[in-house]
Amino acid sequence: MEMKFGAIMRACREKAGLTQEQLADKLNRTQACVSKYEKDHKIPDMHTMMNWAEVTGAREVIVTFLYGMDGIGMIQRLIGG
């Protein structure tokens, strides 16, 4: 089963306790843009991904996923399951 990157981004945001609107403000994006990233309707550029990771405190999670680690297992660890 293929894991989409948007699900990882959403899990990181939720783990950080941020709403889409709050994260959008920190990234200088719109809430709609954040939603599109999380639904895999839009692909963020590398700068945006790294800012997302920094703001959510999940830099290692996103970098690890980019290197091919299992997304399902990563989400389970993020949500404590």
Backbone as ProteinMPNN parsed JSONL, in Angstrom:
{"seq_chain_A": "MEMKFGAIMRACREKAGLTQEQLADKLNRTQACVSKYEKDHKIPDMHTMMNWAEVTGAREVIVTFLYGMDGIGMIQRLIGG", "coords_chain_A": {"N_chain_A": [[0.841, -1.186, 0.0], [0.661, 2.118, -0.932], [1.877, 5.021, 0.648], [0.786, 8.252, 0.893], [2.393, 11.433, 0.781], [1.079, 13.64, 1.843], [-0.483, 12.688, 3.98], [1.422, 12.202, 5.933], [2.308, 14.802, 6.354], [-0.013, 15.934, 7.412], [-0.328, 14.411, 9.777], [1.95, 15.241, 11.182], [1.367, 17.963, 11.562], [-0.985, 17.789, 13.131], [0.032, 16.443, 15.376], [1.634, 18.45, 16.365], [-0.279, 20.08, 17.336], [-1.544, 22.035, 15.839], [-3.872, 23.915, 13.883], [-5.028, 23.833, 10.467], [-5.253, 26.465, 9.597], [-3.645, 27.893, 11.476], [-1.121, 26.789, 10.923], [-0.882, 27.542, 8.263], [-0.662, 30.336, 8.54], [1.854, 30.496, 9.78], [3.459, 29.527, 7.76], [3.127, 31.321, 5.796], [1.126, 30.888, 3.915], [-2.085, 30.009, 2.466], [-4.995, 28.673, 4.147], [-6.373, 26.98, 2.485], [-4.36, 26.177, 0.747], [-2.692, 24.677, 2.458], [-4.481, 22.62, 3.021], [-4.687, 21.454, 0.464], [-2.075, 20.461, 0.167], [-2.087, 18.509, 2.197], [-3.975, 16.75, 1.258], [-2.802, 15.722, -0.909], [-3.231, 17.043, -3.285], [-1.722, 19.027, -4.19], [1.715, 19.539, -4.603], [4.185, 20.308, -2.311], [6.984, 22.575, -2.503], [10.51, 22.053, -1.866], [11.48, 23.934, -0.007], [9.124, 24.741, 1.303], [8.354, 22.272, 2.429], [10.463, 21.831, 4.249], [10.172, 24.039, 5.926], [7.653, 23.436, 6.953], [8.271, 21.106, 8.374], [10.011, 22.189, 10.276], [8.355, 24.041, 11.669], [6.427, 22.32, 12.73], [7.952, 20.741, 14.32], [8.955, 18.372, 13.367], [11.1, 17.618, 11.768], [12.905, 15.429, 11.394], [11.107, 13.383, 10.879], [9.899, 14.001, 8.395], [12.155, 14.12, 6.737], [13.087, 11.49, 7.006], [10.934, 10.093, 5.852], [11.162, 11.02, 3.223], [13.43, 9.684, 2.521], [12.501, 7.164, 2.167], [11.312, 5.602, 4.214], [8.776, 3.551, 5.761], [5.596, 4.852, 5.515], [3.135, 4.309, 6.854], [3.885, 3.099, 9.287], [5.279, 5.253, 10.321], [3.263, 7.19, 10.717], [1.778, 5.862, 12.659], [3.597, 5.885, 14.79], [3.736, 8.648, 15.185], [1.154, 9.29, 16.108], [1.047, 7.787, 18.309], [0.314, 5.104, 18.281]], "CA_chain_A": [[0.0, 0.0, 0.0], [1.468, 3.325, -1.046], [1.514, 6.092, 1.562], [0.923, 9.578, 0.304], [3.146, 12.353, 1.617], [0.141, 14.533, 2.526], [-0.902, 12.086, 5.252], [2.522, 12.441, 6.869], [2.276, 16.231, 6.676], [-1.163, 16.158, 8.295], [-0.022, 13.821, 11.084], [2.92, 16.129, 11.837], [0.637, 19.176, 11.973], [-1.874, 17.444, 14.236], [0.886, 16.131, 16.528], [2.097, 19.741, 16.87], [-1.424, 20.786, 17.904], [-1.861, 23.191, 15.003], [-4.921, 23.814, 12.875], [-4.535, 24.194, 9.135], [-5.154, 27.928, 9.552], [-2.468, 28.3, 12.242], [0.066, 26.405, 10.168], [-0.844, 28.394, 7.072], [-0.123, 31.635, 8.958], [3.289, 30.348, 10.044], [4.146, 29.237, 6.496], [2.781, 32.375, 4.839], [0.291, 30.249, 2.899], [-3.497, 30.026, 2.822], [-5.508, 27.421, 4.704], [-6.714, 26.132, 1.335], [-3.104, 25.623, 0.242], [-2.312, 23.624, 3.401], [-5.413, 21.518, 2.78], [-4.297, 20.794, -0.792], [-0.871, 19.676, 0.45], [-2.432, 17.353, 3.023], [-4.796, 15.831, 0.457], [-1.981, 15.364, -2.07], [-3.726, 17.711, -4.493], [-0.662, 19.961, -4.562], [2.997, 19.082, -4.067], [4.964, 21.445, -1.817], [8.392, 22.623, -2.886], [11.4, 21.627, -0.784], [11.515, 24.999, 0.999], [7.886, 24.638, 2.077], [8.411, 21.044, 3.227], [11.388, 21.994, 5.363], [9.532, 24.969, 6.859], [6.589, 22.657, 7.592], [8.933, 20.232, 9.341], [10.544, 23.041, 11.343], [7.237, 24.596, 12.44], [5.73, 21.243, 13.444], [8.903, 20.007, 15.146], [9.025, 17.014, 12.822], [12.081, 17.608, 10.678], [13.423, 14.079, 11.154], [10.032, 12.557, 10.326], [9.745, 14.285, 6.971], [13.389, 13.709, 6.058], [13.087, 10.027, 6.982], [9.955, 9.668, 4.852], [11.724, 11.303, 1.904], [14.437, 8.658, 2.249], [11.855, 5.9, 1.859], [10.785, 4.825, 5.332], [7.364, 3.197, 5.713], [4.716, 5.926, 5.954], [2.127, 3.824, 7.803], [4.554, 2.972, 10.578], [5.623, 6.586, 10.783], [2.046, 7.814, 11.235], [1.449, 5.177, 13.911], [4.492, 6.409, 15.823], [3.364, 10.037, 15.444], [-0.086, 9.377, 16.884], [1.222, 6.986, 19.511], [-0.425, 3.844, 18.143]], "C_chain_A": [[0.879, 1.24, 0.0], [0.959, 4.402, -0.093], [1.772, 7.421, 0.881], [1.62, 10.502, 1.294], [2.23, 13.279, 2.409], [-0.311, 13.996, 3.874], [0.164, 12.281, 6.325], [2.504, 13.903, 7.307], [1.136, 16.539, 7.649], [-0.878, 15.618, 9.697], [0.964, 14.692, 11.862], [2.232, 17.385, 12.363], [-0.237, 18.886, 13.188], [-1.09, 17.133, 15.506], [1.392, 17.42, 17.176], [0.957, 20.563, 17.472], [-1.833, 22.024, 17.13], [-3.051, 22.902, 14.1], [-4.303, 24.131, 11.524], [-4.332, 25.701, 9.037], [-3.913, 28.428, 10.289], [-1.184, 27.976, 11.491], [0.219, 27.277, 8.931], [-0.255, 29.762, 7.406], [1.385, 31.566, 9.158], [4.103, 30.118, 8.767], [3.919, 30.305, 5.439], [2.059, 31.787, 3.624], [-1.165, 30.429, 3.309], [-3.882, 28.683, 3.435], [-5.835, 26.456, 3.577], [-5.462, 25.464, 0.761], [-2.632, 24.477, 1.144], [-3.195, 22.396, 3.191], [-5.043, 20.747, 1.515], [-3.033, 19.955, -0.609], [-1.24, 18.389, 1.178], [-3.276, 16.324, 2.279], [-4.066, 15.35, -0.794], [-2.548, 15.912, -3.374], [-2.712, 18.721, -5.016], [0.615, 19.464, -3.894], [3.795, 20.295, -3.596], [6.396, 21.4, -2.344], [9.241, 22.278, -1.656], [11.455, 22.664, 0.336], [10.282, 24.917, 1.902], [7.897, 23.397, 2.957], [9.316, 21.209, 4.44], [10.843, 22.986, 6.384], [8.432, 24.262, 7.643], [7.193, 21.791, 8.702], [9.456, 21.026, 10.532], [9.427, 23.533, 12.259], [6.545, 23.518, 13.269], [6.661, 20.43, 14.344], [9.121, 18.586, 14.665], [10.02, 16.899, 11.672], [12.56, 16.195, 10.355], [12.37, 13.164, 10.548], [9.935, 12.753, 8.819], [10.987, 13.855, 6.196], [13.448, 12.186, 5.94], [12.125, 9.495, 5.934], [10.501, 9.888, 3.443], [12.789, 10.284, 1.518], [13.846, 7.264, 2.117], [11.344, 5.066, 3.013], [9.283, 4.617, 5.184], [6.486, 4.29, 6.313], [3.693, 5.504, 6.982], [2.733, 3.712, 9.201], [4.896, 4.324, 11.17], [4.407, 7.288, 11.38], [1.654, 7.165, 12.56], [2.328, 5.67, 15.052], [4.13, 7.846, 16.176], [2.14, 10.143, 16.342], [-0.054, 8.487, 18.121], [0.51, 5.65, 19.482], [0.406, 2.657, 18.006]], "O_chain_A": [[1.752, 1.384, 0.856], [-0.241, 4.665, -0.029], [2.859, 7.666, 0.358], [1.453, 10.364, 2.506], [2.565, 13.666, 3.528], [-0.504, 14.768, 4.814], [-0.159, 12.5, 7.493], [2.666, 14.206, 8.489], [1.305, 17.311, 8.592], [-1.154, 16.29, 10.69], [0.822, 14.859, 13.073], [2.493, 17.815, 13.486], [-0.232, 19.643, 14.159], [-1.505, 17.52, 16.599], [1.561, 17.478, 18.394], [1.195, 21.621, 18.053], [-2.403, 22.956, 17.696], [-3.218, 21.783, 13.612], [-3.184, 24.638, 11.448], [-3.348, 26.161, 8.457], [-3.202, 29.295, 9.781], [-0.268, 28.797, 11.431], [1.325, 27.7, 8.594], [0.557, 30.291, 6.647], [2.111, 32.473, 8.752], [5.281, 30.467, 8.699], [4.444, 30.217, 4.329], [2.339, 32.137, 2.477], [-1.444, 30.948, 4.39], [-3.183, 27.685, 3.263], [-5.602, 25.253, 3.697], [-5.512, 24.309, 0.338], [-2.219, 23.428, 0.651], [-2.706, 21.266, 3.186], [-5.083, 19.517, 1.505], [-2.928, 18.863, -1.166], [-0.766, 17.309, 0.824], [-3.283, 15.148, 2.643], [-4.641, 14.656, -1.633], [-2.367, 15.319, -4.438], [-2.827, 19.208, -6.141], [0.589, 19.019, -2.746], [4.057, 21.208, -4.38], [6.945, 20.328, -2.596], [8.728, 22.223, -0.538], [11.475, 22.298, 1.512], [10.395, 25.014, 3.124], [7.49, 23.462, 4.117], [8.97, 20.774, 5.538], [11.031, 22.797, 7.586], [8.294, 24.462, 8.849], [6.685, 21.754, 9.823], [9.351, 20.576, 11.674], [9.54, 23.45, 13.482], [6.122, 23.781, 14.395], [6.209, 19.53, 15.051], [9.434, 17.697, 15.457], [9.79, 16.159, 10.716], [12.616, 15.805, 9.189], [12.705, 12.261, 9.781], [9.893, 11.784, 8.06], [10.873, 13.284, 5.112], [13.818, 11.655, 4.893], [12.452, 8.556, 5.208], [10.323, 9.041, 2.568], [13.026, 10.044, 0.334], [14.581, 6.287, 1.971], [10.973, 3.911, 2.807], [8.6, 5.422, 4.551], [6.62, 4.616, 7.492], [3.404, 6.267, 7.903], [2.15, 4.182, 10.177], [4.813, 4.517, 12.383], [4.509, 7.912, 12.435], [1.239, 7.86, 13.487], [1.845, 5.851, 16.169], [4.206, 8.23, 17.343], [2.093, 10.988, 17.236], [-1.016, 8.442, 18.888], [0.141, 5.115, 20.528], [-0.116, 1.549, 17.884]]}, "name": "protein", "num_of_chains": 1, "seq": "MEMKFGAIMRACREKAGLTQEQLADKLNRTQACVSKYEKDHKIPDMHTMMNWAEVTGAREVIVTFLYGMDGIGMIQRLIGG"}
